[in-house]
């Protein structure tokens, strides 16, 4: 038994010696033996975290690149109908031409080429020609904008309508303080008075921006609400085989009807405001505010939910 105890004692002593064998070593040697400290999982993850600023930028980019929902989007295009009537009645009252309804401008151009210089505003057709050409250029521009940036993307619609808003505000600033001319009795002596090419600038830019509305209606598949055309709208309305169906049963018919009255109400409101104030810039400021409200609506509009 004594030998066993001695053996056990020697074993315990050896273990104690082994456990204390590094007690006298320098700290650097101990660190080398033990190895570097292993970082905690949270410490390792923090090295790969995206900075908050970049996270916000990425979130904004994802938000703007999402397609908007087309549910109830016809309400915004009906507001555009109101704006078209508002601006067209204002500009026609002041300058004798349209910036949205290009059918009427086409007739004015034809009349300018077929009548003599003794008619009222002998060169009024030139303003209509400017309007038609700028509308065509605007249609080309906005259609390419939607095509390049993706038609129903939130960022695309915000960009398009914000540009339209800026143009309307610019036209309001250009015309501020200038009362609409009441129309000149056209004679050869009065031709020089009729040619005021400064009037062509607001006509040109407003015609350009009005094209953005009809391009947007096409991009959103809302051909029932072109917002700048009445002739085809009325034809499609009364040609509908479901014309007399109840209100919930024919949404395209309802859209066409509301679009027509939107343009009509806008025209009445614009003409009344110009008549009461004697100036056209107030009507354009109101139209710009309405268009900016559409921009804000696109900012908060729900995104498309993928099935």
HELIX and SHEET records of a PDB file:
HELIX    1   1 UNK A    2  UNK A   19  1                                  18    
HELIX    2   2 UNK A   27  UNK A   34  1                                   8    
HELIX    3   3 UNK A   41  UNK A   46  1                                   6    
HELIX    4   4 UNK A   52  UNK A   65  1                                  14    
HELIX    5   5 UNK A   74  UNK A   95  1                                  22    
HELIX    6   6 UNK A  102  UNK A  114  1                                  13    
HELIX    7   7 UNK A  124  UNK A  149  1                                  26    
HELIX    8   8 UNK A  154  UNK A  175  1                                  22    
HELIX    9   9 UNK A  188  UNK A  190  5                                   3    
HELIX   10  10 UNK A  191  UNK A  194  1                                   4    
HELIX   11  11 UNK A  198  UNK A  219  1                                  22    
HELIX   12  12 UNK A  231  UNK A  239  1                                   9    
HELIX   13  13 UNK A  247  UNK A  249  5                                   3    
HELIX   14  14 UNK A  251  UNK A  277  1                                  27    
HELIX   15  15 UNK A  281  UNK A  300  1                                  20    
END                                                                             
